């Protein structure tokens, strides 16, 4: 009788855990539908969605082992509702190796981390060589650095392959094999980040290419400052440190929200086929992701390959670099290349224009 009571108690506690995990899972799935301004705690649940999905899988296994079929329905339905979200993170298609032989437009986006401030220009040339190998037609760069020395510029190196250049005024650049018909820059107040669009004439067809670099999280500078203080013998209080991380992250999230709203309004007003590229510094299903995407197609969900799509190198191997496009265009393939020239990976997409 005592064992039965213990089993019932444990089952009840697991059920409570299941309901909490399910509630937070749905909160994460729909948390990006509201602005983080005034709702930062709710908006941040989206960042732990992969963990919540894993917990649902563990709980499903538990209910199946216990043969609690009715209880198992809860995690099953929850996981089914998460399938569209999981498609923004993982795709198991094989890469179409013949895609480059098909007619269309090849576009790439890459945060090059200022070419690691390398002064000889070799790193910039190595990246250009990769773009040539991938047969890229339009190359969107974030954290671009123009000047190598007083006598040499990176754009001069790129001009032979990409004869056309449009720049946002800071470090956001679009290189193209096709001529530009016009462009517009967005320099965000109080931020080093920027965005832009450029209209490109591709064999008589006008496309509007957006290249954006949104506010970063602010976590890495906080970690770096804390590390320096610890190295100098100062004790960093854990509670204050966590508050600093949370504060920096929420400030970055608020800044990205405003920047995404400005750019989204510009995207919605565009009347020609549109491609949106860039480093959003935010994860799928976040407010920034949903706002920037709008009615556009997420290229990775449409034709992505390669398994897990993490575009930021290092421990935080998360997807924060994107290519979206209008429904009038059709994706042929979408992938990343594991280059080590930056703290990001370059993302590539081939699009059919007809």
Buried (B, 14 or more C-beta within 10 A) or exposed (E): EEEEEEEEEEBEEBBEEBEEBBEBBBBBBBBBEEBBBEEBEBBBBBBEBBEBBEBBEEBBEBBBEBEBEEBBEBBBEBBEEBEEBBBBBBBEEEEBEEBEEEEBBBBBBBBBBBBEEBEEBEBBEEBBEBBEEBBBBBBBBBBBBEEBEEEEBBBEBBEEBBEBBBBBEBBBBBBBBBEBEEBBBBBBEEBEBBBBBBBBBBEEEEBBBBBBBBBBBBBEEBBEEBEEEEEEEEEEEEEEBEEBBBEBBBBBBBBBBBBBBBBBEBBEEBEEBBBBBBBBBBBBBBBBBBBBBEEBBBBBBBBBBBEEBBBBBEEEEBBBBBBBBBEEBBBBBBBBBEBEBBBBBBBBBBBEBE
